[in-house]
Amino acid sequence: MRFIVGLFVLVSTLSVSAHELKGSLPDHYPPYSIVGDTTQGIIPDLLVALNSFSDHAYKAQPNTSRRSLKLLHEGQIHYRFDSQRWVANASDYYWSDAIVEVNDVLVYPASGPAINDIKQLQRLANDRQKPLRIGTRFDYHYPTLMPLLNNGDMVRDNFYSEINMLKALADKEHGQLSAVVIAEHVYDYLLRSRPELVGELVKSNRPIDTALYQFQFPKTDNGRINMLYTNRLLDKLRRNGELEKIVNNYTQ
């Protein structure tokens, strides 16, 4: 009888330790997620670090933002990555503690007017007869830009990747964009890895917004449990310096 009870406990333990937390990471959002022959970046490296001392196995596959949100709503994944500042209905989800701070900057042609902060952007938009065109990421919410968008002084052209944004901005013959909004870490990474994309472009001196990049969970009982569990692991990585090391590997 003791053997049977012991076997049951062993099987139960193995089931718990083998439990997978399935997630979705951005299909290409360097340096947070760099999709190529293998997926690298801050987020994949973070998941490896979490798995090194987790009872669960964090796994994730690249997906577009819209598809990953659909998978989360359908219960096919346990988590995705976003910021509660970028999601209009953020209170409908559970959010982890911060993984990394993301500064959004403006990138604009070096030959054009300087746009170094949100006030200069507002002045430029107000002085034009036609609405200012600005490049943004598809489906992303930009709180600091909403007043300009709502009053018609600015319109947004949406793109699925920062690379396409920068190509459109640099297109002198057909380009109509005055600037694009891009995470500073993304811009700096592309400046190092794809300098031809940003040769005649410059970034603003100051961010126009700051957000925390986070795990996003459904607002369910399991979502809350997974959020609390993930926060405990993130705290361990933060205290032992591993989280900072992962971020610095891609941003310095």
Buried (B, 14 or more C-beta within 10 A) or exposed (E): EEEEEEEEEEEEEEEEEEEEBBBBBBBBBBBBBBBEEEBBBBBBBBBEBBBEEBEBBBEBEBBBBEEBBBBBEEEEBBBBBBBBBBBEEBEEBBBBBBBBBBBBBBBBBEEBEEBBBBEBBBEBBEEEEEBBBBBBBBBBBBEBBEEBBEEEBBBBBEBBBBBBBBBBBBEEEEBEBBBBBBBBBBBBBBBEEBEEBBEEBBBBEEBBBEBBBBBBBBEEEEBEEBBEBBBEBBEBBBEEEBBEEBBEEBEE
